[in-house]
Amino acid sequence: MTEMKPKIKTGKGFNPIWVVPVVAVVIGLYMVIHTKMNEGPTITIDFNTAESLEAGKTKIRFRDVDVGLVQSVSLSESMDGVVVTASIDKNAAHLLREDTRFWVVRARVGAGSISGLGTLLSGAYIQVDPGAGKRKKHSFKGLEVPPLTPADAPGVRLVLRSEQAGSLNAGDVIVYNGFKVGRIEGITFD
């Protein structure tokens, strides 16, 4: 009988099985780098309550265009409010200025006014009113009541002080010689 001798190869050749993990690593690195380069800033907004806010679902909008998404909702360190952490789209980062305002749009029924009825079907969202300031900012105090006029509305804003408020309410019209010349934006107790 003839004896067969095995052929032994030393590990000097290229094994094609290594192509699969190398390609997977390259694709993974590309995806991570692409995501980081196209990712916008992360901001925090402080609110009194988290009513209607859900992480991963609540959108941030400007002029009915989605510009961000709530990532997390947590209690503040002092336990007197909530902190909303949100990611903003890279192309909307210029909206974040020192005087930018945020508030939650939800269905509201008040004295003589109804607003936010569209949120009954779509859910609440956070509205952005971009500021005109020069400095960028990434931490904000959210408004509990939506403002009646946008920050960039033309005109003069006045603060009036009085001993008695009488029957004045936010939203009431200011009339001069029979012409509507303004609106009361808010009343606070000093």
Backbone as ProteinMPNN parsed JSONL, in Angstrom:
{"seq_chain_A": "MTEMKPKIKTGKGFNPIWVVPVVAVVIGLYMVIHTKMNEGPTITIDFNTAESLEAGKTKIRFRDVDVGLVQSVSLSESMDGVVVTASIDKNAAHLLREDTRFWVVRARVGAGSISGLGTLLSGAYIQVDPGAGKRKKHSFKGLEVPPLTPADAPGVRLVLRSEQAGSLNAGDVIVYNGFKVGRIEGITFD", "coords_chain_A": {"N_chain_A": [[0.803, -1.17, 0.0], [0.34, 2.22, -0.675], [1.511, 4.991, 0.99], [-0.23, 7.862, 2.003], [0.536, 11.201, 2.236], [-0.29, 14.021, 4.135], [-0.943, 17.334, 2.892], [0.352, 20.175, 4.166], [-0.444, 23.452, 4.826], [1.031, 26.509, 5.51], [0.042, 29.396, 7.416], [0.245, 31.578, 5.554], [-1.183, 32.516, 3.407], [-3.971, 34.472, 2.049], [-7.087, 34.472, 3.579], [-10.28, 34.31, 2.338], [-12.53, 34.581, 3.933], [-12.211, 36.607, 5.753], [-12.969, 38.94, 4.539], [-15.648, 39.598, 4.947], [-15.969, 40.456, 7.804], [-14.258, 42.693, 7.693], [-15.45, 44.372, 5.789], [-17.871, 44.841, 7.146], [-16.964, 46.292, 9.403], [-15.946, 48.597, 8.135], [-18.298, 49.655, 6.976], [-19.791, 50.119, 9.311], [-18.172, 52.073, 10.608], [-18.376, 54.131, 8.715], [-21.122, 54.719, 8.927], [-21.293, 55.652, 11.595], [-19.591, 57.93, 11.53], [-20.883, 59.461, 9.539], [-23.374, 59.925, 10.77], [-22.587, 61.431, 13.048], [-21.507, 63.709, 11.809], [-23.733, 64.851, 10.591], [-25.406, 65.427, 12.643], [-27.289, 67.53, 14.727], [-27.261, 70.145, 17.294], [-27.648, 69.388, 20.839], [-30.104, 70.263, 23.159], [-31.381, 71.654, 26.27], [-34.476, 72.084, 27.928], [-36.271, 73.656, 30.415], [-39.227, 72.92, 32.094], [-42.294, 73.377, 34.001], [-43.979, 71.152, 34.297], [-44.296, 67.831, 32.871], [-46.42, 67.352, 31.266], [-48.045, 65.858, 28.575], [-45.663, 65.419, 27.195], [-43.451, 63.23, 25.592], [-40.684, 61.131, 25.482], [-38.843, 60.547, 22.543], [-41.106, 60.764, 20.947], [-42.414, 63.292, 21.042], [-42.354, 66.13, 19.083], [-40.348, 68.926, 17.979], [-41.211, 72.008, 16.713], [-41.109, 74.512, 14.139], [-42.843, 76.909, 12.519], [-44.663, 74.949, 11.659], [-42.963, 72.966, 10.73], [-41.03, 70.157, 11.356], [-38.294, 70.397, 13.466], [-36.828, 69.195, 15.371], [-36.495, 66.698, 18.035], [-37.744, 65.34, 21.038], [-35.593, 63.835, 23.284], [-35.289, 62.888, 25.913], [-37.073, 62.996, 29.056], [-36.88, 64.223, 32.224], [-36.816, 64.525, 35.838], [-35.945, 67.621, 37.405], [-32.932, 68.522, 39.192], [-33.575, 69.792, 41.585], [-36.109, 68.917, 41.96], [-38.364, 70.441, 41.387], [-39.406, 70.782, 38.911], [-39.261, 69.796, 35.427], [-36.79, 68.507, 33.164], [-36.248, 68.735, 29.829], [-34.599, 67.059, 27.359], [-33.465, 67.553, 24.143], [-32.874, 66.886, 20.679], [-31.788, 68.895, 18.057], [-32.265, 69.545, 14.619], [-29.531, 69.781, 12.333], [-29.701, 71.734, 10.322], [-31.382, 73.559, 11.526], [-30.115, 74.729, 13.609], [-29.405, 77.398, 13.77], [-31.579, 78.688, 14.858], [-31.367, 78.725, 17.572], [-30.896, 80.934, 19.85], [-29.984, 83.416, 22.357], [-32.399, 84.571, 23.194], [-34.409, 82.884, 22.346], [-37.581, 81.295, 22.438], [-39.52, 78.677, 23.941], [-42.432, 76.617, 24.064], [-45.083, 74.415, 25.087], [-47.375, 73.152, 22.837], [-50.624, 72.422, 23.156], [-53.997, 71.242, 23.457], [-55.994, 73.84, 24.585], [-58.321, 75.426, 26.646], [-59.638, 78.426, 27.409], [-60.638, 81.511, 29.028], [-62.767, 82.74, 26.868], [-61.253, 81.837, 24.705], [-60.005, 79.276, 22.552], [-57.489, 77.012, 21.845], [-55.004, 75.139, 19.984], [-56.356, 72.864, 19.018], [-55.72, 71.061, 17.009], [-53.872, 69.371, 18.12], [-55.227, 67.384, 19.39], [-55.536, 65.111, 17.826], [-52.982, 64.699, 16.675], [-51.198, 64.903, 18.773], [-49.326, 66.558, 21.407], [-46.837, 69.123, 20.892], [-43.641, 70.822, 20.888], [-43.27, 74.202, 20.474], [-41.235, 76.533, 18.697], [-39.993, 79.783, 19.021], [-37.917, 81.643, 17.408], [-35.072, 83.479, 18.528], [-33.604, 86.785, 18.268], [-31.183, 87.445, 19.146], [-27.563, 87.684, 19.434], [-25.805, 85.804, 20.602], [-25.337, 82.265, 20.801], [-27.214, 79.661, 22.388], [-27.829, 76.866, 24.569], [-29.421, 76.017, 26.609], [-32.55, 76.398, 28.009], [-35.429, 78.123, 29.402], [-38.587, 77.016, 29.444], [-41.741, 78.348, 28.35], [-44.783, 78.476, 30.13], [-47.249, 79.26, 29.274], [-48.409, 79.94, 26.044], [-46.965, 82.598, 24.101], [-48.679, 85.615, 23.131], [-47.963, 87.201, 21.012], [-45.457, 87.057, 18.44], [-41.882, 87.147, 19.064], [-40.51, 88.748, 17.26], [-42.35, 90.562, 16.35], [-43.386, 93.643, 14.97], [-43.279, 96.853, 16.591], [-43.788, 98.406, 19.829], [-42.933, 97.302, 23.025], [-44.366, 97.557, 26.148], [-44.117, 97.896, 29.695], [-46.399, 98.112, 32.139], [-47.276, 99.366, 35.321], [-49.492, 98.965, 38.025], [-51.672, 99.64, 40.787], [-54.013, 98.25, 40.886], [-55.463, 95.685, 38.934], [-57.911, 95.598, 37.847], [-60.373, 94.696, 35.524], [-58.772, 93.565, 33.61], [-57.328, 91.291, 31.256], [-55.033, 88.841, 29.953], [-54.52, 89.074, 26.506], [-56.523, 90.901, 26.027], [-57.676, 93.676, 24.112], [-56.037, 96.738, 23.317], [-57.215, 99.957, 22.998], [-57.163, 102.991, 21.206], [-58.525, 106.048, 20.636], [-60.645, 104.729, 19.339], [-59.35, 102.925, 17.718], [-57.746, 99.812, 17.311], [-54.787, 99.333, 18.9], [-53.027, 97.687, 20.129], [-52.248, 94.86, 22.277], [-52.789, 93.172, 25.349], [-50.241, 91.323, 26.655], [-49.674, 89.851, 28.932], [-50.388, 89.439, 32.444], [-49.061, 89.924, 35.567], [-48.48, 89.231, 39.033], [-46.832, 91.339, 41.24]], "CA_chain_A": [[0.0, 0.0, 0.0], [1.102, 3.459, -0.7], [1.194, 5.892, 2.096], [-0.549, 9.22, 1.575], [1.005, 12.214, 3.18], [-1.109, 15.239, 4.048], [-0.294, 18.581, 2.509], [0.17, 21.151, 5.233], [-0.201, 24.833, 4.399], [1.299, 27.466, 6.585], [-0.933, 30.482, 7.375], [0.777, 32.741, 4.847], [-2.102, 32.95, 2.363], [-5.116, 35.292, 2.464], [-8.313, 33.709, 3.7], [-11.356, 35.203, 1.895], [-13.572, 34.74, 4.952], [-11.956, 37.851, 6.474], [-13.546, 40.063, 3.8], [-16.941, 39.933, 5.543], [-15.856, 41.345, 8.961], [-13.604, 43.964, 7.328], [-16.482, 45.194, 5.153], [-18.809, 45.245, 8.198], [-16.328, 47.347, 10.199], [-15.88, 49.811, 7.308], [-19.658, 50.2, 6.877], [-20.133, 50.63, 10.637], [-17.449, 53.337, 10.819], [-18.982, 55.133, 7.843], [-22.415, 55.119, 9.491], [-21.055, 56.453, 12.804], [-19.038, 59.224, 11.123], [-21.935, 60.177, 8.818], [-24.361, 60.368, 11.757], [-22.003, 62.502, 13.862], [-21.312, 64.916, 11.0], [-25.027, 65.429, 10.252], [-26.169, 65.594, 13.872], [-27.384, 68.9, 15.215], [-26.978, 70.318, 18.722], [-28.559, 68.898, 21.867], [-30.483, 71.359, 24.047], [-32.242, 71.33, 27.407], [-35.54, 73.058, 28.182], [-36.885, 73.447, 31.725], [-40.664, 73.188, 32.198], [-42.843, 73.067, 35.319], [-44.505, 69.781, 34.259], [-44.042, 67.086, 31.636], [-47.719, 66.999, 30.696], [-48.105, 65.653, 27.122], [-44.338, 65.253, 26.601], [-42.977, 61.854, 25.574], [-39.367, 60.957, 24.864], [-38.868, 59.815, 21.286], [-42.33, 61.012, 20.188], [-42.763, 64.71, 20.978], [-41.543, 66.851, 18.107], [-40.135, 70.364, 18.149], [-41.606, 72.574, 15.427], [-41.047, 75.935, 13.818], [-43.709, 77.151, 11.356], [-45.231, 73.646, 11.307], [-41.931, 72.084, 10.19], [-40.304, 69.48, 12.429], [-36.883, 70.781, 13.52], [-36.163, 68.49, 16.465], [-37.224, 65.625, 18.691], [-37.442, 65.179, 22.457], [-34.845, 62.599, 23.539], [-35.586, 62.4, 27.266], [-37.77, 63.875, 29.994], [-36.498, 63.791, 33.568], [-37.012, 65.514, 36.897], [-34.805, 68.488, 37.66], [-32.208, 68.156, 40.415], [-34.279, 70.334, 42.748], [-37.417, 68.255, 41.971], [-39.45, 71.409, 41.261], [-39.774, 70.88, 37.504], [-38.713, 68.748, 34.569], [-35.79, 68.908, 32.181], [-36.446, 68.069, 28.548], [-33.41, 67.049, 26.518], [-33.925, 67.388, 22.764], [-31.899, 67.075, 19.607], [-32.251, 69.822, 17.027], [-31.664, 69.267, 13.322], [-28.357, 70.608, 12.032], [-30.088, 72.901, 9.522], [-32.191, 74.473, 12.339], [-29.303, 75.163, 14.748], [-29.353, 78.863, 13.82], [-32.732, 79.186, 15.616], [-31.053, 78.691, 19.008], [-30.243, 82.169, 20.307], [-30.187, 83.668, 23.78], [-33.775, 84.957, 23.492], [-35.344, 81.934, 21.753], [-38.603, 80.856, 23.391], [-40.137, 77.38, 23.704], [-43.614, 76.311, 24.858], [-45.781, 73.212, 24.655], [-48.661, 73.401, 22.186], [-51.601, 71.377, 23.468], [-55.355, 71.797, 23.455], [-56.232, 74.72, 25.727], [-59.598, 76.128, 26.674], [-59.52, 79.502, 28.389], [-61.716, 82.497, 29.023], [-62.977, 83.357, 25.564], [-60.359, 81.378, 23.647], [-59.685, 77.863, 22.423], [-56.323, 76.897, 20.968], [-54.333, 73.851, 19.943], [-57.269, 71.745, 18.775], [-55.056, 70.113, 16.13], [-53.071, 68.423, 18.897], [-56.064, 66.293, 19.883], [-55.265, 63.936, 16.995], [-51.556, 64.492, 16.409], [-50.409, 64.937, 20.0], [-48.685, 67.834, 21.731], [-45.485, 69.354, 20.396], [-42.992, 72.014, 21.433], [-43.139, 75.253, 19.463], [-40.043, 77.384, 18.812], [-40.039, 81.168, 18.55], [-36.483, 81.941, 17.395], [-34.648, 84.778, 19.012], [-32.837, 87.637, 17.374], [-29.919, 87.746, 19.813], [-26.323, 87.315, 18.751], [-25.149, 84.635, 21.206], [-26.021, 80.977, 20.77], [-27.511, 79.139, 23.711], [-28.296, 75.486, 24.497], [-30.217, 75.724, 27.794], [-33.647, 77.354, 27.957], [-36.561, 78.022, 30.325], [-39.793, 76.965, 28.628], [-42.897, 79.133, 28.77], [-45.927, 77.635, 30.504], [-48.382, 79.751, 28.486], [-47.893, 80.45, 24.772], [-47.031, 84.055, 23.96], [-49.732, 86.08, 22.226], [-47.34, 87.773, 19.82], [-44.087, 86.584, 18.26], [-40.837, 88.044, 19.583], [-40.069, 89.686, 16.227], [-43.471, 91.396, 15.901], [-43.028, 95.065, 15.022], [-43.982, 97.66, 17.575], [-43.124, 98.71, 21.093], [-43.449, 96.54, 24.167], [-44.362, 98.389, 27.344], [-44.468, 97.279, 30.966], [-47.164, 99.077, 32.927], [-47.486, 98.941, 36.7], [-50.692, 99.562, 38.59], [-52.07, 99.106, 42.082], [-55.143, 97.345, 40.655], [-55.546, 95.21, 37.554], [-59.271, 95.778, 37.355], [-60.892, 93.54, 34.793], [-57.879, 93.305, 32.478], [-56.871, 89.926, 31.078], [-54.114, 88.628, 28.841], [-55.239, 88.972, 25.241], [-57.436, 92.029, 25.846], [-57.26, 94.659, 23.116], [-55.792, 98.119, 23.76], [-57.859, 100.815, 22.018], [-56.852, 104.414, 21.291], [-59.409, 106.79, 19.726], [-61.465, 103.798, 18.569], [-58.537, 102.031, 16.899], [-56.989, 98.79, 18.031], [-53.368, 99.677, 18.776], [-52.175, 96.711, 20.793], [-52.861, 93.758, 23.005], [-52.133, 92.851, 26.615], [-49.589, 90.017, 26.519], [-49.703, 89.104, 30.172], [-50.546, 90.155, 33.696], [-48.4, 89.183, 36.663], [-48.532, 89.832, 40.358], [-45.477, 91.709, 41.659]], "C_chain_A": [[0.853, 1.244, 0.0], [0.602, 4.364, 0.414], [0.924, 7.295, 1.568], [-0.112, 10.188, 2.655], [0.143, 13.47, 3.026], [-0.274, 16.444, 3.616], [-0.627, 19.616, 3.579], [0.53, 22.527, 4.688], [0.106, 25.663, 5.627], [0.354, 28.648, 6.38], [-0.463, 31.711, 6.633], [-0.17, 33.262, 3.781], [-3.253, 33.78, 2.937], [-6.363, 34.426, 2.487], [-9.479, 34.628, 3.356], [-12.463, 35.41, 2.932], [-13.409, 36.05, 5.729], [-12.512, 39.077, 5.752], [-14.837, 40.526, 4.472], [-16.785, 40.814, 6.785], [-15.184, 42.678, 8.637], [-14.615, 44.904, 6.688], [-17.485, 45.689, 6.199], [-18.246, 46.365, 9.053], [-16.283, 48.652, 9.422], [-17.259, 50.456, 7.199], [-20.094, 50.791, 8.214], [-19.457, 51.96, 10.929], [-18.034, 54.453, 9.965], [-20.29, 55.639, 8.431], [-22.238, 55.989, 10.73], [-20.56, 57.843, 12.429], [-20.106, 60.064, 10.414], [-22.979, 60.731, 9.785], [-23.832, 61.534, 12.576], [-21.853, 63.801, 13.083], [-22.633, 65.608, 10.679], [-25.912, 65.672, 11.461], [-26.144, 67.054, 14.316], [-27.111, 68.972, 16.703], [-28.037, 69.675, 19.613], [-28.823, 70.042, 22.836], [-31.267, 70.822, 25.233], [-33.246, 72.467, 27.594], [-36.174, 72.693, 29.513], [-38.355, 73.842, 31.662], [-41.118, 72.874, 33.611], [-43.349, 71.636, 35.386], [-44.155, 69.146, 32.919], [-45.34, 66.657, 30.977], [-47.641, 66.974, 29.169], [-46.752, 65.455, 26.458], [-43.886, 63.805, 26.711], [-41.645, 61.789, 24.853], [-39.503, 60.108, 23.607], [-40.095, 60.066, 20.43], [-42.631, 62.492, 20.002], [-41.801, 65.441, 20.059], [-41.379, 68.306, 18.523], [-40.352, 70.976, 16.776], [-41.377, 74.073, 15.364], [-41.804, 76.107, 12.509], [-44.247, 75.839, 10.774], [-44.256, 72.729, 10.571], [-41.188, 71.477, 11.369], [-38.829, 69.85, 12.355], [-36.14, 70.077, 14.644], [-37.068, 67.439, 17.079], [-36.78, 65.533, 20.143], [-36.767, 63.826, 22.66], [-35.162, 62.017, 24.909], [-36.312, 63.47, 28.067], [-37.441, 63.35, 31.384], [-36.795, 64.903, 34.572], [-35.757, 66.362, 37.041], [-34.145, 68.076, 38.978], [-32.924, 68.628, 41.664], [-35.694, 69.765, 42.883], [-38.601, 69.223, 41.851], [-39.892, 71.605, 39.811], [-39.193, 69.704, 36.741], [-37.708, 69.349, 33.6], [-36.015, 68.068, 30.938], [-35.15, 68.19, 27.762], [-33.862, 66.721, 25.105], [-32.774, 67.568, 21.796], [-32.55, 67.947, 18.533], [-31.546, 69.475, 15.728], [-30.529, 70.252, 13.046], [-28.745, 71.871, 11.254], [-30.973, 73.886, 10.283], [-31.41, 75.006, 13.531], [-29.238, 76.685, 14.864], [-30.543, 79.473, 14.559], [-32.429, 79.339, 17.104], [-30.225, 79.913, 19.401], [-30.599, 82.412, 21.767], [-31.623, 84.043, 24.13], [-34.806, 84.073, 22.778], [-36.312, 81.432, 22.819], [-39.186, 79.514, 22.949], [-41.376, 77.261, 24.578], [-44.281, 75.074, 24.262], [-47.127, 73.617, 24.066], [-49.539, 72.186, 22.458], [-52.963, 72.035, 23.445], [-55.575, 72.594, 24.736], [-57.592, 75.396, 25.562], [-59.494, 77.158, 27.78], [-60.71, 80.429, 28.288], [-61.793, 83.148, 27.648], [-62.046, 82.871, 24.472], [-60.147, 79.877, 23.726], [-58.503, 77.782, 21.471], [-55.779, 75.474, 21.009], [-55.222, 72.664, 19.683], [-56.649, 70.683, 17.869], [-54.249, 69.071, 16.882], [-53.906, 67.287, 19.465], [-55.819, 65.007, 19.106], [-53.776, 63.653, 16.858], [-50.698, 64.424, 17.667], [-49.73, 66.283, 20.182], [-47.306, 67.907, 21.094], [-44.935, 70.619, 21.031], [-42.773, 72.995, 20.294], [-41.904, 76.096, 19.754], [-40.373, 78.771, 18.287], [-38.593, 81.646, 18.573], [-36.174, 83.351, 17.856], [-33.856, 85.538, 17.97], [-31.483, 87.976, 17.969], [-28.722, 87.233, 19.042], [-25.739, 86.012, 19.277], [-26.003, 83.391, 21.057], [-26.187, 80.475, 22.192], [-28.062, 77.729, 23.567], [-29.096, 75.071, 25.727], [-31.282, 76.817, 27.921], [-34.666, 77.096, 29.059], [-37.818, 78.103, 29.469], [-40.908, 77.796, 29.214], [-44.043, 78.179, 29.098], [-47.176, 78.021, 29.723], [-47.82, 80.302, 27.179], [-47.973, 81.967, 24.704], [-48.099, 84.446, 22.941], [-49.171, 86.661, 20.942], [-45.928, 87.221, 19.684], [-43.071, 87.618, 18.725], [-40.428, 89.082, 18.55], [-41.203, 90.55, 15.675], [-43.082, 92.861, 16.001], [-43.846, 95.797, 16.074], [-43.156, 97.835, 18.83], [-43.77, 97.865, 22.184], [-43.281, 97.411, 25.408], [-44.692, 97.544, 28.564], [-45.145, 98.356, 31.798], [-47.374, 98.515, 34.321], [-48.682, 99.695, 37.261], [-50.98, 98.917, 39.934], [-53.192, 98.083, 41.918], [-55.163, 96.943, 39.187], [-56.941, 95.421, 36.982], [-59.747, 94.515, 36.663], [-60.036, 93.227, 33.562], [-57.447, 91.841, 32.469], [-55.866, 89.862, 29.933], [-54.929, 88.41, 27.576], [-56.212, 90.101, 24.99], [-56.823, 93.05, 24.89], [-57.047, 96.014, 23.779], [-56.3, 99.033, 22.645], [-57.459, 102.259, 22.277], [-57.672, 105.123, 20.213], [-60.196, 105.852, 18.806], [-60.68, 102.827, 17.698], [-57.799, 101.03, 17.781], [-55.488, 99.065, 17.797], [-52.455, 98.664, 19.459], [-52.982, 95.655, 21.511], [-52.081, 93.536, 24.296], [-51.552, 91.446, 26.496], [-49.643, 89.197, 27.796], [-49.877, 90.015, 31.364], [-49.921, 89.305, 34.776], [-48.539, 89.964, 37.948], [-47.116, 90.098, 40.809], [-45.3, 91.376, 43.123]], "O_chain_A": [[1.93, 1.299, 0.593], [-0.592, 4.452, 0.7], [1.711, 7.853, 0.802], [-0.374, 9.988, 3.841], [-0.116, 13.919, 1.91], [0.913, 16.556, 3.924], [-1.8, 19.881, 3.844], [1.623, 22.752, 4.169], [-0.528, 25.501, 6.67], [-0.092, 28.876, 5.256], [-0.763, 32.822, 7.071], [0.031, 34.372, 3.29], [-3.482, 33.791, 4.147], [-6.657, 33.725, 1.518], [-9.657, 35.645, 4.025], [-13.255, 36.342, 2.8], [-14.378, 36.547, 6.304], [-12.516, 40.165, 6.328], [-15.09, 41.727, 4.554], [-17.425, 41.864, 6.834], [-15.512, 43.693, 9.251], [-14.643, 46.094, 6.999], [-17.906, 46.844, 6.142], [-18.971, 47.299, 9.398], [-16.552, 49.712, 9.987], [-17.379, 51.676, 7.316], [-20.706, 51.858, 8.243], [-20.095, 52.879, 11.441], [-18.174, 55.586, 10.427], [-20.547, 56.843, 8.437], [-22.964, 56.97, 10.898], [-21.058, 58.836, 12.959], [-20.213, 61.263, 10.671], [-23.419, 61.871, 9.64], [-24.539, 62.52, 12.782], [-22.051, 64.881, 13.639], [-22.66, 66.827, 10.511], [-27.062, 66.084, 11.309], [-25.106, 67.715, 14.279], [-26.763, 67.962, 17.316], [-29.172, 69.449, 19.192], [-27.893, 70.713, 23.284], [-31.754, 69.691, 25.214], [-32.917, 73.643, 27.442], [-36.572, 71.546, 29.719], [-38.696, 74.946, 31.237], [-40.416, 72.183, 34.348], [-43.179, 70.966, 36.405], [-43.771, 69.826, 31.968], [-45.357, 65.696, 30.207], [-47.222, 67.95, 28.547], [-46.702, 65.332, 25.234], [-43.929, 63.217, 27.792], [-41.492, 62.322, 23.754], [-40.188, 59.085, 23.603], [-40.133, 59.621, 19.283], [-43.056, 62.907, 18.924], [-40.584, 65.377, 20.236], [-42.161, 68.842, 19.309], [-39.762, 70.534, 15.79], [-41.439, 74.79, 16.363], [-41.439, 75.508, 11.498], [-44.278, 75.65, 9.558], [-44.68, 71.815, 9.864], [-40.764, 72.192, 12.277], [-38.182, 69.651, 11.327], [-34.953, 70.327, 14.854], [-38.234, 67.298, 16.71], [-35.591, 65.633, 20.447], [-37.302, 62.793, 22.256], [-35.289, 60.801, 25.058], [-36.192, 64.667, 27.805], [-37.689, 62.184, 31.693], [-36.996, 66.06, 34.203], [-34.643, 65.883, 36.826], [-34.745, 67.36, 39.78], [-32.894, 67.951, 42.692], [-36.403, 70.102, 43.832], [-39.728, 68.855, 42.183], [-40.676, 72.509, 39.523], [-38.698, 68.744, 37.331], [-37.767, 70.532, 33.264], [-35.977, 66.839, 30.99], [-34.66, 69.294, 27.527], [-34.56, 65.73, 24.885], [-31.825, 68.305, 22.061], [-33.707, 67.749, 18.161], [-30.359, 69.146, 15.732], [-30.57, 71.406, 13.475], [-28.193, 72.946, 11.492], [-31.292, 74.95, 9.751], [-31.988, 75.676, 14.387], [-29.033, 77.205, 15.961], [-30.523, 80.667, 14.861], [-33.167, 80.017, 17.818], [-28.999, 79.907, 19.29], [-31.42, 81.697, 22.341], [-32.033, 83.847, 25.274], [-35.958, 84.478, 22.622], [-35.92, 81.176, 23.957], [-39.329, 79.244, 21.757], [-41.383, 77.746, 25.71], [-44.073, 74.734, 23.098], [-47.913, 74.323, 24.697], [-49.231, 71.07, 22.04], [-53.064, 73.262, 23.416], [-55.367, 72.084, 25.837], [-57.95, 75.867, 24.482], [-59.287, 76.816, 28.945], [-61.665, 80.166, 27.558], [-60.976, 84.006, 27.311], [-62.046, 83.45, 23.386], [-60.115, 79.287, 24.805], [-58.51, 78.408, 20.412], [-56.051, 74.71, 21.935], [-54.886, 71.55, 20.085], [-57.022, 69.513, 17.956], [-53.968, 67.999, 16.345], [-53.348, 66.315, 19.976], [-55.889, 63.92, 19.678], [-53.353, 62.499, 16.917], [-49.573, 63.927, 17.615], [-49.578, 67.05, 19.232], [-46.688, 66.885, 20.796], [-45.675, 71.393, 21.638], [-42.167, 72.659, 19.276], [-41.568, 76.342, 20.912], [-40.969, 78.908, 17.219], [-38.084, 82.017, 19.63], [-36.928, 84.288, 17.598], [-33.487, 84.999, 16.927], [-30.71, 88.717, 17.361], [-28.86, 86.443, 18.108], [-25.233, 85.2, 18.502], [-27.227, 83.443, 21.169], [-25.409, 80.814, 23.084], [-28.695, 77.415, 22.559], [-29.42, 73.893, 25.878], [-30.965, 78.007, 27.938], [-34.757, 75.987, 29.585], [-38.086, 79.129, 28.842], [-41.015, 77.936, 30.432], [-44.239, 77.182, 28.404], [-48.066, 77.193, 29.53], [-46.849, 81.059, 27.202], [-48.935, 82.562, 25.19], [-48.383, 83.697, 22.007], [-49.825, 86.621, 19.9], [-45.269, 86.946, 20.686], [-43.362, 88.813, 18.773], [-40.037, 90.19, 18.918], [-41.037, 91.201, 14.644], [-42.509, 93.282, 17.006], [-44.965, 95.401, 16.399], [-41.983, 97.464, 18.885], [-44.992, 97.734, 22.252], [-42.199, 97.931, 25.68], [-45.459, 96.586, 28.473], [-44.543, 99.381, 32.119], [-47.622, 97.32, 34.483], [-48.865, 100.887, 37.012], [-50.577, 97.782, 40.186], [-53.31, 97.156, 42.719], [-54.91, 97.765, 38.306], [-57.123, 95.42, 35.764], [-59.548, 93.406, 37.158], [-60.54, 92.68, 32.581], [-57.229, 91.232, 33.516], [-55.854, 90.725, 29.055], [-55.904, 87.659, 27.572], [-56.689, 90.263, 23.867], [-55.61, 93.255, 24.868], [-57.784, 96.393, 24.689], [-55.88, 98.912, 21.494], [-57.419, 102.703, 23.424], [-57.531, 104.834, 19.024], [-60.388, 106.153, 17.627], [-61.273, 101.994, 17.011], [-57.299, 101.369, 18.854], [-54.998, 99.034, 16.668], [-51.232, 98.778, 19.373], [-54.202, 95.561, 21.381], [-50.861, 93.695, 24.329], [-52.287, 90.486, 26.262], [-49.657, 87.967, 27.739], [-49.559, 91.203, 31.313], [-50.21, 88.114, 34.892], [-48.693, 91.185, 37.95], [-46.275, 89.199, 40.774], [-44.228, 91.607, 43.683]]}, "name": "protein", "num_of_chains": 1, "seq": "MTEMKPKIKTGKGFNPIWVVPVVAVVIGLYMVIHTKMNEGPTITIDFNTAESLEAGKTKIRFRDVDVGLVQSVSLSESMDGVVVTASIDKNAAHLLREDTRFWVVRARVGAGSISGLGTLLSGAYIQVDPGAGKRKKHSFKGLEVPPLTPADAPGVRLVLRSEQAGSLNAGDVIVYNGFKVGRIEGITFD"}
